[in-house]
Amino acid sequence: MANRNPAVNQRRLEEAIGCKHFQECSGCVVDQNVAAVSVVQSAKFYFSSTSVRRKRVDILDRGLPFATEEKDDGFYKVVVPSKVQAWRTQAKLAVAPKSSTWSKDGCQFGLFRQGTHTVLEIPDCTVHHPSINRAVHALVEATEKLGIAAYQENTRDYGLRYVQFQVERVTGKICLTLIWNAETLKQTQPALSRLIKELEAKQPELWHSFWCHCNDSTGNNIFSRNPRRWHRISGPEFIREPIPATDQGWLYFSPLTFRQGNLDGFDIIAEDVARAIPGGSKVCELYAGVGLLGLTALSYHANEENGSAPLPWIRCSDENPSNSRCFYRAVDSLPLHVSGRGVGQMQDDSDEKFLTLAELAAMVESGKTPPISQDSKREEPSYLVASAGQALKAGQALGAQVLIVDPPRKGLESEVLDELCKPFNPNQPYVERSTFLTMFDDKVNWVNDVETLIYVSCGFDALARDCERLLSSPAGWVLQSATGYVLFPGSDHVETLAIFKRR
């Protein structure tokens, strides 16, 4: 599934990161052999287990025995999708006073030592993009020169608490978010204005934009989604990134939206997701963020060079209200033949038979499928601000042949998993909108038409739990493939792309 040259992948699996902070810093657990971490080993063993082999396509199609003496039968392929150095294009660092004797002699920036709130400085981190390291040095110098105070837990005075760096890869510029221990923007002054002025004066070419996030809470959450706590100080609102797999269109991110820490690596996952979708499929994406996976698939299948067929529609959803603006901005950047805007709409002189609403309702009630031409019906990409469970109950997946899920580390919501575990209902009429349903909501299988489930996991334990439920359910799911991506080289983490088919 992964599109990496085997020789390149093998070299990356063996390559050393070579970071001078290794063993002191809590960010990495290995400095070489980046796939030799416990979570990858657990994933290999799990997907080779008898319970999974019973529902694997390769085992079923070849009539192989379910039980095997091998702990790892080679089914779970491991890929390093990016370089093992300088891969991190987004980083959040904690802030601490530079000196214990005086609070206003500048700040140090780094990660907490394991199990403590003691900050370890990590200048020139090997996994950080060079622009992030430049920005860290600039902040150290500016806070020392201006006497900027860092937040101290014992006094809870106003001060700089965390910083977030986001690299716009096409320019190498930094979107810097300064998280201040304050309730309002006014309480950050004059220190905030002086700091930004100094940074802009010293290295104006480094900065994309400056934001301030006010967070005076006592918890461990770095950010709040409350829009009143976010303040854009200067620069463009959005970071722009090219849509993976094609040269058509842009993705848009702001600090209020989720963005992967390794976009180079996640681009490869997005391309592999797009390839796993059969051409001409109708697609629903839950937990969509700004729509990275769905829009990549839409763009990929609209490219004639890929020998595929365009996707009639893509429906995305997520509960963060800031995502939808990014999504529709990305759709606006796509060529019309990709987005489907104005393409394939029925004209007055069309030979297509038009049905009245009464005729359509009668056909749906009788269980017949309305005569919809796949070539003449394309729906514009859409976005619903809702949780995954709410999106399903709103009918987002009705008529969809492919469902993409990219849940947080805790895995699928129980409402989503429950729907996916329902058996296929052959008596449920085919509709693409909930308004056409003639059944009570509690009788509807909201994913009845889904034939392919594409699960992108960032939490292996949750994936294993959800996989057990899916494969043991009466829904007919079997596992076609599972690929592990070492997305954050050095850490004990793996992203997994699992493809399920319904039989």
C-alpha positions in Angstrom: 0.0 0.0 0.0 2.7 2.5 0.9 4.4 4.2 -2.1 8.0 4.2 -0.7 10.9 2.6 -2.5 11.8 -0.5 -0.5 15.5 0.5 -0.5 14.7 4.0 0.8 12.4 2.6 3.4 15.0 0.1 4.6 17.6 2.8 4.8 15.3 4.9 7.0 14.5 2.0 9.2 18.2 1.6 10.0 19.2 5.3 9.9 20.3 7.1 13.2 18.6 10.3 14.2 21.8 11.5 16.0 20.2 14.0 18.4 22.4 15.4 21.1 19.5 15.6 23.5 18.7 11.9 23.3 18.3 10.2 26.7 17.9 13.6 28.5 14.8 14.6 26.4 11.5 12.8 26.9 10.5 13.3 23.2 12.4 10.3 21.8 12.8 6.7 23.1 15.1 5.5 20.3 17.9 7.3 18.4 18.2 4.7 15.6 16.2 1.7 14.3 13.1 3.9 14.6 10.7 1.0 14.1 12.2 -1.0 17.0 9.7 0.3 19.5 7.2 -1.6 21.6 4.0 -0.3 19.9 5.2 -1.5 16.5 6.0 -4.9 17.9 2.6 -5.1 19.6 0.9 -4.2 16.3 2.8 -6.9 14.4 1.9 -9.6 16.9 -1.8 -8.4 17.1 -2.4 -8.6 13.3 -0.8 -12.0 13.2 -3.0 -13.4 16.0 -5.5 -16.2 15.3 -8.5 -13.9 16.1 -7.5 -11.5 13.4 -6.3 -14.1 10.9 -9.8 -15.6 10.9 -11.0 -12.4 9.3 -8.1 -11.5 7.1 -8.7 -11.4 3.3 -5.4 -13.0 2.5 -6.0 -16.0 4.8 -9.6 -16.5 3.7 -8.9 -16.2 -0.1 -6.0 -18.6 0.0 -7.6 -21.1 2.5 -4.7 -20.8 4.9 -4.9 -22.1 8.5 -6.1 -19.5 11.1 -3.5 -20.6 13.7 0.2 -20.1 13.2 3.3 -20.6 15.3 4.8 -17.3 14.0 4.3 -14.3 16.3 4.8 -12.1 13.2 3.6 -13.5 9.9 4.6 -10.4 7.9 1.0 -9.1 7.3 1.6 -5.8 9.1 4.0 -3.8 6.9 6.0 -0.9 8.5 6.9 2.2 6.6 9.0 5.3 7.5 7.1 7.9 5.3 9.5 10.8 5.8 13.1 11.5 6.7 14.1 10.7 10.3 15.6 14.1 10.8 14.0 17.6 10.5 10.6 16.0 10.0 8.7 18.0 12.7 6.9 20.9 11.1 4.8 21.7 14.2 6.0 21.8 17.8 4.6 22.9 21.1 7.2 23.8 23.8 6.9 24.6 27.4 8.3 27.9 28.8 10.3 28.3 32.1 12.3 31.2 33.6 15.9 31.2 32.5 17.0 31.8 36.1 15.7 30.8 39.4 16.9 34.0 41.0 15.0 36.6 38.9 11.8 36.0 36.9 12.5 38.7 34.3 15.9 37.6 32.8 14.3 35.8 29.9 12.9 32.4 29.1 14.0 28.9 28.2 12.0 26.7 25.9 11.8 22.9 25.8 10.0 19.8 27.0 9.2 18.7 30.5 11.4 16.1 31.9 9.6 12.8 32.4 7.2 13.0 35.3 8.1 16.6 36.3 7.3 20.2 35.4 11.0 20.9 35.0 11.7 22.2 31.5 14.7 20.8 29.6 16.0 23.1 26.9 16.3 21.5 23.5 18.1 24.0 21.2 18.9 22.7 17.7 16.7 19.6 18.1 17.5 17.2 15.2 13.9 16.2 14.5 12.7 19.8 14.4 12.4 21.6 11.1 15.3 24.1 10.8 12.9 27.0 10.9 11.6 25.9 14.3 15.2 25.8 15.7 15.8 29.3 14.3 12.6 30.5 15.9 13.6 29.1 19.3 16.9 30.9 19.2 15.2 34.1 18.3 12.8 33.8 21.2 15.6 33.1 23.7 17.5 36.2 22.6 14.4 38.4 22.5 13.0 37.4 25.9 16.4 37.9 27.5 16.9 41.3 25.9 13.4 42.5 26.9 13.2 40.8 30.3 10.1 38.8 29.4 8.8 36.8 32.3 7.9 33.2 32.1 4.9 31.7 33.9 5.6 30.2 37.3 3.2 27.7 38.8 3.9 28.7 42.4 3.0 32.4 41.9 0.6 32.1 38.9 1.7 35.6 37.7 1.2 36.8 34.2 3.8 35.3 31.9 4.6 33.3 28.8 3.4 29.7 29.3 3.9 27.8 26.1 4.8 28.5 22.5 3.6 26.7 19.3 5.6 26.8 16.1 3.9 25.8 12.7 6.0 25.8 9.6 4.5 26.7 6.2 6.5 24.3 4.2 6.4 26.1 0.9 7.9 29.2 2.4 9.7 27.9 5.5 8.0 30.7 7.5 6.8 30.2 11.1 3.3 30.8 12.4 4.1 31.5 16.1 1.4 31.2 18.8 2.4 32.6 22.2 0.3 31.1 25.0 0.1 33.6 27.8 -1.1 33.1 31.4 -3.8 35.7 31.1 -7.6 35.9 30.8 -7.6 38.8 28.3 -5.3 40.2 25.7 -5.0 43.4 27.7 -3.3 41.5 30.5 -0.5 40.5 28.2 0.5 44.1 27.6 3.0 45.7 27.1 5.2 42.5 27.2 3.4 40.8 24.2 3.7 43.8 21.9 7.3 44.5 22.8 8.2 40.8 22.2 6.6 40.6 18.7 8.1 43.9 17.7 11.5 42.7 18.6 11.1 39.4 16.8 9.8 41.1 13.6 12.7 43.6 13.7 15.4 41.0 14.1 14.3 38.3 11.5 11.4 39.6 9.5 11.8 36.9 6.8 11.2 34.1 9.4 7.7 34.9 10.5 4.4 34.1 8.7 2.1 35.3 11.5 1.8 35.9 15.2 -1.0 34.8 17.4 -1.7 35.0 21.2 -3.7 32.5 23.1 -4.8 33.5 26.6 -4.9 30.6 29.0 -5.1 31.1 32.7 -6.6 27.7 33.5 -5.0 25.4 36.2 -5.3 22.3 34.0 -2.8 20.7 31.6 -4.6 21.8 28.4 -2.4 24.1 26.4 -5.3 25.4 24.2 -8.9 26.2 24.6 -11.3 26.2 21.6 -13.1 29.3 23.0 -12.6 31.7 20.1 -12.4 34.6 22.6 -9.1 33.3 23.9 -7.5 33.4 20.4 -6.1 36.6 19.0 -4.4 37.1 15.7 -1.8 39.8 16.2 -0.3 40.1 12.7 0.1 38.2 9.4 -2.2 36.0 7.4 -4.9 34.0 9.1 -4.2 30.7 7.3 -1.1 28.6 6.6 -1.2 27.2 3.1 -0.1 23.6 2.3 -0.4 21.8 -1.1 -3.0 19.1 -1.3 -1.1 15.8 -1.4 -0.9 13.5 -4.5 -1.6 16.3 -7.0 -0.5 19.8 -8.0 -4.1 21.0 -7.7 -5.4 23.1 -4.8 -4.3 24.0 -1.3 -5.1 23.0 2.2 -5.6 25.7 4.8 -4.8 25.6 8.5 -5.0 28.0 11.4 -3.8 27.6 15.0 -7.4 26.8 15.9 -7.4 23.7 13.8 -5.7 20.3 14.1 -2.5 19.9 12.1 -0.2 16.9 12.0 3.3 17.3 13.5 4.8 15.6 10.5 3.0 16.8 7.3 5.6 15.3 5.0 4.9 11.9 6.4 1.1 12.3 6.6 1.1 13.3 2.9 2.1 9.7 2.2 -0.7 8.3 4.3 -3.2 10.6 2.5 -2.0 9.3 -0.9 -2.3 5.7 0.3 -5.9 6.4 1.6 -6.7 8.0 -1.8 -5.4 4.9 -3.7 -7.5 2.6 -1.4 -10.7 4.2 -2.5 -12.3 2.6 -5.6 -12.7 5.1 -8.4 -16.2 6.5 -8.8 -17.1 5.9 -5.1 -19.2 8.2 -2.9 -17.2 9.0 0.2 -18.0 10.1 3.7 -15.2 11.2 6.1 -15.7 11.4 9.8 -13.2 13.1 12.2 -12.1 15.0 9.1 -10.2 18.0 10.5 -9.8 20.5 7.7 -10.6 17.7 5.2 -7.1 16.6 4.3 -7.9 13.0 3.6 -11.1 13.6 1.8 -9.9 16.4 -0.4 -6.8 14.5 -1.3 -8.9 11.6 -2.5 -11.2 13.9 -4.4 -8.2 15.5 -6.2 -6.5 12.2 -6.8 -9.4 10.6 -8.5 -10.2 13.6 -10.6 -6.7 13.3 -12.2 -7.1 11.3 -15.5 -3.4 10.2 -15.3 -4.3 8.0 -12.3 -6.6 6.0 -14.5 -9.5 6.4 -12.1 -13.0 7.8 -12.1 -14.0 11.0 -10.3 -15.7 10.7 -6.9 -19.4 11.8 -7.3 -19.3 13.3 -3.8 -17.3 13.7 -0.6 -19.0 14.7 2.7 -16.7 15.7 5.6 -17.5 16.4 9.2 -15.8 17.3 12.5 -16.9 19.0 15.7 -14.4 21.9 15.6 -16.3 24.8 14.1 -13.0 26.4 12.9 -12.4 23.6 10.4 -15.3 24.4 8.0 -13.8 27.8 7.0 -10.5 26.0 6.2 -12.3 23.3 4.3 -14.4 25.6 2.0 -11.4 27.8 1.4 -9.6 24.7 0.2 -12.6 23.7 -2.0 -12.5 27.2 -3.6 -8.8 26.6 -4.5 -9.6 23.5 -6.5 -10.2 23.6 -10.3 -13.9 23.2 -11.1 -13.5 19.8 -12.7 -12.1 18.6 -9.3 -14.5 20.3 -6.9 -17.5 19.5 -9.1 -18.9 23.0 -8.8 -21.0 23.6 -11.9 -19.9 20.3 -13.4 -22.4 17.7 -14.6 -25.5 19.7 -13.6 -28.7 18.8 -15.5 -29.6 21.3 -18.2 -33.0 22.3 -19.3 -32.5 20.5 -22.6 -31.2 17.3 -21.0 -32.8 14.0 -22.0 -32.6 12.9 -18.4 -36.1 12.0 -17.0 -37.1 14.4 -14.2 -39.2 13.0 -11.4 -41.7 14.9 -9.3 -41.2 14.8 -5.5 -44.3 12.6 -5.2 -42.9 10.1 -7.8 -39.6 10.0 -6.0 -41.2 9.4 -2.7 -43.3 6.6 -4.1 -40.2 4.9 -5.6 -38.3 5.2 -2.3 -41.3 3.8 -0.3 -41.6 0.8 -2.7 -37.9 0.0 -2.2 -36.9 0.9 -5.8 -33.7 2.9 -6.6 -34.3 6.2 -8.3 -32.8 6.4 -11.8 -29.8 8.6 -11.0 -27.1 8.8 -13.6 -23.6 8.6 -12.0 -22.2 10.8 -14.8 -24.7 13.5 -14.5 -24.9 13.9 -10.7 -22.0 15.4 -8.8 -22.5 16.9 -5.4 -20.2 19.7 -4.3 -17.9 18.8 -1.4 -19.7 19.6 1.9 -18.8 20.0 5.6 -20.9 19.4 8.6 -19.8 20.8 12.0 -20.8 17.8 14.2 -19.4 15.0 16.2 -18.9 11.7 14.3 -22.0 10.2 15.9 -24.1 13.2 15.2 -22.9 13.3 11.6 -24.0 9.7 11.0 -27.4 10.3 12.5 -27.7 13.3 10.2 -27.3 11.0 7.2 -23.8 11.9 6.1 -23.0 8.3 5.2 -26.3 7.4 3.5 -25.4 6.3 0.0 -21.7 6.3 0.7 -19.7 3.3 -0.5 -16.6 4.3 1.4 -16.3 5.6 4.9 -13.0 7.2 6.1 -12.4 7.5 9.9 -9.4 9.3 11.5 -10.4 9.4 15.2 -8.3 10.8 18.0 -6.1 8.5 20.1 -9.1 7.2 22.1 -10.6 5.6 18.9 -14.1 5.5 17.5 -17.1 7.0 19.4 -19.4 4.2 20.7 -22.2 5.5 18.5 -20.0 5.1 15.4 -18.7 1.7 16.4 -22.3 0.5 17.1 -23.5 1.5 13.7 -20.5 -0.2 11.9 -21.2 -3.4 13.8 -24.9 -3.6 12.6 -25.6 -6.3 10.0 -26.4 -5.1 6.5 -30.1 -4.6 6.0 -31.1 -5.7 2.5 -34.6 -4.3 3.1 -33.4 -0.7 3.8 -34.1 1.5 0.8 -31.2 3.2 -0.9 -31.3 6.9 -0.2 -28.6 9.6 -0.1 -30.4 12.0 2.1 -32.1 11.4 5.5 -35.1 13.4 4.3 -36.0 10.6 1.9 -36.0 7.9 4.6 -39.3 6.2 5.2 -38.1 4.3 8.3 -38.0 5.4 12.0 -34.5 6.6 12.9 -34.0 3.8 15.5 -34.5 1.3 12.7 -32.0 2.9 10.2 -28.5 1.5 9.6 -26.8 4.7 9.0 -23.8 3.0 7.3 -25.8 0.4 5.4 -24.3 1.2 2.0 -20.7 1.3 3.1 -18.6 -1.4 1.5 -15.1 -0.1 2.4 -14.0 1.2 5.8 -10.7 3.1 5.8 -9.5 3.5 9.4 -6.5 5.8 10.1 -5.4 5.2 13.7 -3.1 7.3 15.9 -3.7 5.1 19.0 -2.9 1.4 18.6 -4.7 0.2 21.7 -7.9 1.8 20.6 -7.5 0.4 17.1 -7.1 -3.1 18.4 -10.2 -2.7 20.6 -12.3 -1.4 17.6 -10.9 -4.0 15.3 -12.0 -6.8 17.6 -15.5 -5.4 17.7 -15.7 -5.0 13.9 -14.3 -8.4 13.0 -16.5 -10.2 15.5 -19.7 -8.3 14.6 -22.4 -9.6 12.3 -21.7 -6.7 9.9 -19.5 -8.9 7.6 -16.2 -7.0 7.9 -13.0 -8.6 6.9 -9.5 -7.0 7.1 -7.8 -6.4 3.7 -4.6 -4.7 4.9 -2.9 -3.0 7.8 0.1 -0.8 7.3 2.1 0.9 10.1 3.7 4.3 9.5 6.5 5.6 11.8 5.2 9.1 11.6 7.2 10.5 14.5 10.7 8.8 14.2 12.3 8.5 17.6 9.0 8.1 19.5 7.1 5.0 20.7 4.2 5.7 18.3 2.8 4.3 15.1 0.0 5.4 12.8 -1.9 2.6 11.3 -3.9 2.5 8.1 -6.3 -0.4 8.2 -8.6 -1.3 5.3 -11.8 -3.3 5.9 -14.1 -4.7 3.3 -17.7 -5.9 3.8 -18.5 -9.4 2.6 
